[in-house]
């Protein structure tokens, strides 16, 4: 049980270290295709994001539904007596304030109400909430899983891959990796994969690494196996592919990442806040890749050339981020 007196990030890091050593962290366990399992709120209709998603997934509940006591009560359900909730935190970076004129008075809209403007906060504000799993609540309807047909989830995955513009080379025997130096993905022949879902899950994991390229999300891709930066990048890609695999319902497999566990444990022991940063970056990876469903390669290239930070390949070491 987590020590609730510890800061939120330390609770997550400590429990995650335990699960990594035991082989029970969310991304260490196989998730079957067609079975969405990431935590979501059925009342608001939203999926939990970033570290909250990982933290709730770490609670080892079979039901992915989570909600507050008040939300459960609002649908005539009741948290069982004696049950303890799970803390989640939200960071507020922006706020809305009334727009004012030069005279300092509020500017009203056509409806007579003050016009709102969005401003960035000087310091992020943190808000906490306690949520309960559906297994802890009486009176909820049975869990309904909306399974995406196989052809549809493969079509979505294919569109993301094609629109990414990242070249794929089938030149490996049994290995899969992304090369930052050439901005390309290298895989075994497609018939070497045990299923189409497994193929797409592998490609999308490597595509997650590709978002770290300077022309995209610009992460540190200079590490080598055993380096701290290597472990951090693999942690981000693993969490990101877990999120994306759940969204597309293509499933998730841990692959051959057992070799990374000791490095992840050390990173988290040295800096427990790293799980917050890794989860945040993984969420960015997930969002970035899902955007490929909405645009083609030309649109993404044009957007990069106009609005995204660009850097040369100078200084990028040739390194392979393996699956």
Secondary structure, DSSP 8 states (H G I E B T S, - for coil): ---TTS-HHHHHHHHHHHHHHHT-SGGGS-B-TT---S-EETTTTEE--HHHHHHHHTT--S--BEEEHHHHHHTT-EE-TT---EEEEEEEEEEEEE-B-TTS-B-B-TTSSB-EEEEEEEEEEEEEEEEEEGGGEES----------HHHHHHHHHHHHHHH--EEEEEESS--EEETTTTEEEEE-GGGSSSHHHHHHHHHHHHHHHTTSTTTT-------TTSHHHHHHHHHHHHHHHHHHHHHT--B--TTGGGGHHHHHHHHHH-TTHHHHHHHHHHHHHHHHHGGGTS-HHHHHHHHHHHS----STT----EEE-
